[in-house]
Amino acid sequence: MTVPTLAQIAAYESAPAHIAAAIEGLNSEQLRYKPVPDEWSIHEVVVHLPDSEIFMYERMRRIIAEDHPTLQAFSEVIWASNLGYHSQDARLAIDLFRAMRLSNAALLRALPASAWERTGNHTERGEISLSDVFTTFLVHAEAHLRQIEQLKQSLA
């Protein structure tokens, strides 16, 4: 069992602020720039974050509340396409991402150590623990922040 440190939970909680800071001052054209047609723009990355966080939010709570729940996988490519990420409001997405992260972090801080041993059955990855879910989403936002920084470097 791996119980995250308070510093890890704080890093998880602060990710939306880092994303917001990374896109501060970028105009619509810059946010929507794609160096490669089949890759996401900064705008689409930002809109993706709260949708993926919905799964974190749900998976965490199901693992904590239920005995070995089934945790549904999702296709981020299908969500991006069918939900029209290119036309959604990126600022609203950051606000939603921030609200979910704040709520999740408060819950995580209140958990007893034994809660981190609880598991669920992911439809693609098999048995995963609460700690696994947390770690996955901690690094998820960090990876997208690096992606945003790389996209910013490719702006003309």
C-alpha positions as CSV (number, residue, x, y, z in Angstrom):
1,M,0.0,0.0,0.0
2,T,1.3,3.4,-0.9
3,V,-0.2,6.4,0.9
4,P,0.5,9.6,-0.9
5,T,2.3,12.4,1.0
6,L,0.7,15.7,1.7
7,A,3.1,17.2,-0.8
8,Q,1.8,14.8,-3.5
9,I,-1.8,15.7,-2.7
10,A,-0.9,19.4,-2.8
11,A,0.8,18.9,-6.2
12,Y,-2.3,17.1,-7.5
13,E,-4.5,19.9,-6.2
14,S,-2.4,22.7,-7.7
15,A,-2.3,21.3,-11.2
16,P,-5.2,23.5,-12.5
17,A,-3.4,26.6,-11.3
18,H,-0.3,25.5,-13.3
19,I,-2.4,24.8,-16.4
20,A,-4.1,28.2,-16.1
21,A,-0.7,29.9,-15.7
22,A,0.7,28.1,-18.7
23,I,-2.0,29.4,-21.0
24,E,-2.2,32.9,-19.5
25,G,-1.8,35.5,-22.2
26,L,-2.3,33.1,-25.1
27,N,-4.9,34.3,-27.7
28,S,-7.5,32.1,-29.4
29,E,-5.3,31.4,-32.4
30,Q,-2.4,30.3,-30.2
31,L,-4.7,28.1,-28.1
32,R,-6.1,26.4,-31.2
33,Y,-2.8,26.0,-33.1
34,K,-1.9,22.4,-34.1
35,P,1.6,21.8,-35.4
36,V,0.3,18.4,-36.6
37,P,-3.3,18.1,-37.8
38,D,-4.1,14.9,-35.9
39,E,-2.8,16.1,-32.6
40,W,-4.6,18.2,-30.0
41,S,-4.2,21.9,-29.7
42,I,-3.6,23.5,-26.3
43,H,-7.3,24.3,-26.2
44,E,-8.3,20.7,-26.7
45,V,-5.8,19.6,-24.0
46,V,-7.3,22.0,-21.5
47,V,-10.9,20.9,-22.3
48,H,-9.8,17.2,-22.0
49,L,-8.6,17.7,-18.4
50,P,-11.9,18.0,-16.6
51,D,-13.4,15.1,-18.6
52,S,-10.6,12.8,-17.6
53,E,-10.9,14.1,-14.0
54,I,-14.5,13.0,-14.0
55,F,-13.2,9.5,-14.3
56,M,-10.8,10.1,-11.4
57,Y,-13.5,11.6,-9.3
58,E,-15.8,8.6,-10.0
59,R,-13.2,5.9,-9.7
60,M,-11.9,7.2,-6.4
61,R,-15.3,7.4,-4.8
62,R,-16.4,4.0,-6.1
63,I,-13.3,2.4,-4.7
64,I,-13.7,4.1,-1.4
65,A,-17.5,3.5,-1.1
66,E,-18.0,0.1,-2.8
67,D,-16.5,-3.3,-2.5
68,H,-14.3,-4.0,-5.5
69,P,-16.3,-2.0,-8.0
70,T,-16.0,-2.2,-11.8
71,L,-14.3,0.9,-13.2
72,Q,-15.1,1.8,-16.8
73,A,-12.4,2.7,-19.2
74,F,-13.0,5.6,-21.7
75,S,-11.6,6.6,-25.0
76,E,-10.2,10.1,-24.8
77,V,-10.1,10.3,-28.6
78,I,-13.8,9.5,-28.9
79,W,-14.7,11.9,-26.1
80,A,-12.7,14.7,-27.8
81,S,-14.3,14.1,-31.2
82,N,-17.9,13.5,-30.1
83,L,-17.9,16.2,-27.4
84,G,-16.4,18.8,-29.8
85,Y,-13.5,19.8,-27.6
86,H,-12.5,22.4,-30.3
87,S,-15.7,24.3,-29.6
88,Q,-15.9,24.1,-25.8
89,D,-14.9,26.9,-23.5
90,A,-11.4,26.4,-22.2
91,R,-11.7,28.8,-19.3
92,L,-14.8,27.0,-18.1
93,A,-13.0,23.7,-18.4
94,I,-10.2,25.0,-16.2
95,D,-12.8,26.1,-13.6
96,L,-14.4,22.7,-13.6
97,F,-11.0,21.0,-13.4
98,R,-10.1,23.2,-10.5
99,A,-13.3,22.4,-8.6
100,M,-13.0,18.7,-9.0
101,R,-9.4,18.7,-7.9
102,L,-10.2,20.8,-4.9
103,S,-13.0,18.4,-3.9
104,N,-10.8,15.3,-4.5
105,A,-7.9,16.7,-2.6
106,A,-10.1,17.4,0.4
107,L,-11.4,13.9,0.4
108,L,-7.9,12.4,0.0
109,R,-6.5,14.3,3.0
110,A,-9.3,12.9,5.1
111,L,-8.9,9.3,4.3
112,P,-7.5,6.8,6.7
113,A,-4.4,4.9,5.6
114,S,-6.5,1.7,5.2
115,A,-8.6,3.3,2.4
116,W,-5.5,3.3,0.1
117,E,-5.6,-0.5,0.2
118,R,-9.1,-0.7,-1.4
119,T,-9.3,-1.8,-5.1
120,G,-11.5,-1.8,-8.0
121,N,-11.6,-3.8,-11.3
122,H,-10.7,-1.6,-14.3
123,T,-12.3,-2.9,-17.5
124,E,-8.9,-2.7,-19.4
125,R,-6.2,-2.8,-16.7
126,G,-7.7,-5.3,-14.2
127,E,-7.4,-4.7,-10.5
128,I,-6.2,-1.3,-9.4
129,S,-5.9,0.3,-6.0
130,L,-6.9,3.8,-4.9
131,S,-3.2,4.6,-4.8
132,D,-2.9,3.5,-8.4
133,V,-5.7,5.7,-9.5
134,F,-4.3,8.7,-7.6
135,T,-0.8,8.2,-9.1
136,T,-2.2,7.9,-12.6
137,F,-4.0,11.2,-12.4
138,L,-1.2,12.9,-10.5
139,V,1.1,12.3,-13.5
140,H,-1.7,12.8,-16.0
141,A,-1.9,16.5,-15.5
142,E,1.8,16.9,-15.3
143,A,2.2,15.1,-18.7
144,H,-0.4,17.5,-20.2
145,L,1.3,20.5,-18.7
146,R,4.5,19.4,-20.5
147,Q,2.5,18.9,-23.7
148,I,1.2,22.4,-23.4
149,E,4.7,23.8,-22.9
150,Q,5.9,21.9,-26.0
151,L,3.0,23.2,-28.0
152,K,3.8,26.8,-26.9
153,Q,7.4,26.3,-28.1
154,S,6.1,25.3,-31.5
155,L,4.1,28.6,-31.9
156,A,5.5,30.8,-34.6
